Amino acid sequence: MDIRWEAMFNPEVAKEAIPKILEGLPWTLGLSLIGFGLGTLLGFFVAVARLSRFAPLRWLVQAHLSLMRGIPMMVFLFLIYFGLPYVGIKFDAVTSSILAFSIMSSAYISEIIRSSLQAVDKGQWEAARALGLPIASIYRKVIIPQAFRITLPPLSNVLLDMVKSTAITAMISVPEMFQKAKIVGGARWDYMTVYICVSLIYWVICTLYALGQAELEKRLQVY
């Protein structure tokens, strides 16, 4: 095997590629944060429904969880973007990406939230009910603040995974970082250098998020 080490990384190409790749940064961050926010909101209601005593609602939620955890993200994204138009429902690439990330992440996030809600001591529930608090106030003032500390590390992992998963939206022409990297790599005929650059940028983003998570955990532990 004859490896061309000199072709591994070209600083000149990297210097040109990085600014072009960073043009897609707002799309990468926007898609991941919006998808994560909507997925968390939906995931909370899915988690509460999973804990419901109404059996049909639990079965419906379990079907949602099974489907979302069993379908690859790219397949689900293509189903929304390319499949739904066949039945008369059409979304643009960005909307399709947000829907795919939100719906699929809600399955994983709901399980994180459900387990954290169940991890809160039952005495907290009983004390809140004894005070006559309505269920909405029990969740908002008693249970969720305690459960949040438990959910933080696994939720951060979901967010990091979503940041990396935005790369697949390049397949439906969303102008995020990987799409920009493909364009520059094709123009300069040097995919190796360009893909190393975009990999390092993803790594920096995820590292910054991880540092933010660690700092927030530290503050919550003090609280």
N, C-alpha and C positions, 0 to 999 in steps of 0.2 A: 504494500500500500504506500503510495507516494503522496504524502501530505504536504500541501503548499502552505507552509506556516506564514509566508509573507502576505498571503491573501486573507489571513485570519481577521485582521483589523487594520483599516486605513484611516488614520487620523484626519486626513483632508475630507474624506467622505463623511466622517462623524461630525466634523465641524459644520458641514453644510446640513446634515440630516437632523441634528438635535433641534434647531429652531423650527424646522418644518414639522417634526414630530410633536413638539410642544404646542403647535397650533390646535392639535386635537385634544389637548389636556382638559379644556372646559367641558368638552363632550364626555370624556371619560369620567371626570369627577361628577358632572351633572347627572349622567345616567345612573351611576352607582349610588349616589346619595339620594336621588329621588326614588329610585327603585327600592332602596333600603328603607327609606322613610315610609313609603306606601306599604311595603311588605311587612314592616313592623306593626303598622296600624291594623292591617288586615289580619296579621298573625295573632294579634291580641284577641280579636273577636273570634277567630278560629279556636284559639286556646280556651276561651271561656265557653264556647259551644261544645268543645270536647269534654269539658267538665260538667256539662248540663245533664240533668236527670231525664231529659226528653230523648228517648232512644233513637227515633228517626233522625233527629238533628245530629246526634253522635255518629250514626252510620254515614250520614252525608259528609260530615267532616272527615271521617276516616277514609272515605273513598277519595276525597280531595288530597289527603296526605299521601295515600298510596300511589295515586297517579303522579303527583308532582315529584315524589321521591324516586319514581321508577322510570321517568322520561328524561332523556338527556336534554340539557338546556338548549343546545343548538336545534334539536328536533322540535322542541316546543316553540322556539323563536320562528323557525321556518313554517310551522303549522299556523301561527298567527299571521305572519307576513305574506306567505305564499298560498296558504291553504284557505283561509277565511274568505278571500275574494271570490272563490268558487261558489260560495253560498251567499254572496252579495254583501259581505262585510269587509270593508277595506280600511286599513290604517296605514299611515306613512311609516317610514323606517324607524323614526325616533319613538313615535307612540307605540309601535309594536314592541320595541326593545323595552320600554318602560313597563308595558303590560306583562311581558314575559318575565322580567326580573321581579316585579312586584308579586305576581301570582305564585311563581315558583319559590321565591324566597320566603313567602308567607308560610309555606308548609314547614320549612326547617325552623323558622323563627317561632312559629306557634308551639312547637315541641319544647323549645328552649323556655318560652314564657310559661307554658303549662307546668313544666317541671319546677320552675322557680316559684310559681304560685303555690304549688303543693309543698315546697320546701319551707315555706313560712310556717312557723309554729301554729298549731291549731288553737292554742290559747289566745293568740291574737285575734282570730276570727270570733271566738266565743266572747272575748272581752268587748269587742266592737259591737257585737249583736246585743250584749247585755246593756250597753249604753243606749241602745235604740237607734243606732246609726242606720240610715238607708244603705242599701247594697252599693250604690254608686259611691257614696262617701267612704264606705269601708274599703273599697278598692283604691280610691284616689288618695285617701289620707293615711291608711294603715298598711294595706297589703302591698301596693305597687312600690312605695318607697323602699320597703325592705326587700322586695323581690328584685328590684333593679340592680342592686349590688351583686346578686347571684347571676343575673343574666349578662352582665357586662362583658366578661371574657368570651363566652361563646357567641354573643352578638357581634363582637368585634371581629371574630373569625369569619362570620357570615359577610360582614362588610368588606373585609379584605378579599374574600373569594369573589364578591361581586365586582370589585375594582378590576381584578384580573379577568373576569368573565366578560367585561365590556369588549374585550378584543374580538369576540365572535360576532359582534354587531357590524364589524367590517364586512362580513359576508353579505349584508343587506345594504351596504353603501353608507352606513353612518360614519361621518368624518371624524372618528375618534383617533387615538394615537396609533393604533396598529394599522388602520386604513392609511394614515399619512405615511407610516413607515413602508408599507407596501408600494406606495407611489414613488417614494424617493429611491427605494431599493431597485425598482424596475427602471427608473430613469438613469441611475448610475451603474446598473449591473453589478451591484455589490450588496446582496441581501445579507451576507454574514455580518458586515460592519453595522448595517442599519438595524438588524434584529438584535445585535448585542446592545446597541444604544437604547432601543425601546425597552429591552429587558431590564436594563439598569434603571431606567426612568420608573418603570412599574415597581421595581424593588425599593427605590427611594420613597415613592408614595406610600407603599405598604409599611415601610419602616417608620415613617412619620406618623401614620395612623396608629401603629403599635405603641410608639412612644406616648402619644396622646392618651391611649387607653391605659397605659401603665400609670401615667400621672393622675388620671381621673380615678382609677382604682385606689391610689394612695390617698387622695383627698377623701374618698368615700369611707375608707377604713378609719381615718381620723374622725370623720363625722359619726 
